Amino acid sequence: MQYNTEEVSRIPEKFCRDLKFLFTDIDDTITTNGLIDSYAFDSIWRLYRDGISVVPVTGRPAGWCDHIARMWPVSGVIGENGSFYFSYDRRTKKMKRRYFLSGKERRENNRRLKQIGQRIVREVPGSRIASDQLFRISDLAIDYCEDTGPLNKDDVNRICRIMEEEGTAYKVSSIHINCWFGDYDKVSCLKWFLADMSGLHMSALKDRIVFIGDSPNDEPMFKELPYTVAVANIKKFLEDLKFLPGYITRNPYGKGFEETVNIILKKRHTG
């Protein structure tokens, strides 16, 4: 099957020179077999030192995102598939937290999500509540490939159908299936983050933004942004995507992330 994508080495030099924000997924984009290797983490530092704002965009929980915002060389982090963003000001030592839903809404939703999780685990053998659920504030994460499984495609589809029946939004990542109540996703939170941080709408910055991902839950980014990259391990998901990344790396996982950063920084300083 042919896909309308190019190798990341073909990303334009002018775009690399003008780049302001690099948004990136974490699991299986920066990580390899669940670990962030030194070359991948060093790539984030290299972007930071070159004046490019790095913003992880992840399905991971609020508890993890607080740590990432504080401890990584990033400008902020978008978590739980767009439920919120956190941004830590190292000068004032203040954390900015912006949520799409109120505390009351989140508490009520969590009660309903807990019941949905119990149903899924009961009806789909081998599925589990994700081990990081304890640190979540807005969504339910069902593990199908991190600490269990991997479950087959039919089982993944069964989980998605239950989420649909329960009236939730949902997205499939490389390890979890996340669901939530609320009219938001990664793109809507990215727009919010950019407006707050730059005072500009995303449309005014679209030629200065790149996103790097690896799985179906990154599809809203692939649809919305003109410059998107996927690491090579996305190939197993391509047949399930309606909207494809613009570029694909030669290497998978963290090596693909490093490959992208190497190309961007080299072209950024060409000439």
NORQUI-V382642 format. One line per field, one symbol per residue. psi: psi as a letter, one per 40 degrees, with the letter a starting at -180 (. if undefined). Layout:
psi=???
This chain:
psi=hhigiiideehidddddehdhhhhicheddihfeihiddddddddddddeehhhhihieiidddddddddeigieihhiffediihhhhedefhhhhhidiiddddddddddddddddddddegheiihieeddeieeihhhheeceiaiiidddddddddddddefiiiihaedihiiihigiaddddddddddddeeiiddeedeehiihaeideeddddddidhiihideedeedeehdhiidihidiiadddddddddddddddeh.
